[in-house]
Amino acid sequence: MKTDVMPSIIKMDKEELLKLVTEVKETVATVIDLPGDNKKTFGPVDMWNIRRNFKSASDMMRRR
């Protein structure tokens, strides 16, 4: 069985480390306009439709 193990300590130049650690100043968008953000809520009518369309096991046995 071959195993290639990478060393856990990475050697890096001091200049490269400073480039990686420096803070980047960016602006963050505060107002986001997403299309289609109108979400439909679950209401009593939806529950009534689910119960109306529900088929129980006893109903299935009566049809046979």
N, C-alpha and C positions, 0 to 999 in steps of 0.2 A: 504494500500500500504506500503510495507516494503522498507525502504531505509537504507542502510549501508553506512555511510560516513566515509571516511578515514581522519585522521587529516592532515592538510596541512603542518605542521611542523614535520619533522622526527627527532627523537632523535637518535644520533649516538655517539659512543665513539670517542674520539679525535684520537686514534691510527688508527681506521678504516677510518676516514676522511682523514688522512695523506696518507694512502695507496691508496685511490681513487684519490687523487689530485696530487700525484707524477708524474713527467714527465717520459715517457717511450721513450728511445732513440732507434729508429729503422732506418734501411736503406730502402730507397725507390728505387724500380727498375726504372731505367731511360730508358733502351732499352727494348721494348716489341716487340716480333716477333709474330704477329698473322697470322695464316694461312688463306688464302682466303681473303686477304685484297684488292684484285684487284676488284674495283667497276666499273661496266659498266656505261658509261655516256649516257645520253639521247641525241640523235642526230637527224638530219633532216630525216634520213632514218626511224627512229622509228616513227616520226610524220607522215611521208608519209604512213606507214603501218597502223597507227591508222585511218587516214582519208580514206584509201582505204577500210578498213573493217567496216567502220561506215555505219549503215543502218538508214536512216531517216524515219520519219513517212510517208512522201509522197511516198517513195519507197515501203513501206509496203502496202499502199492503192492501188497502181498500180498493185501489184501482185494478188490481190483478184479478 
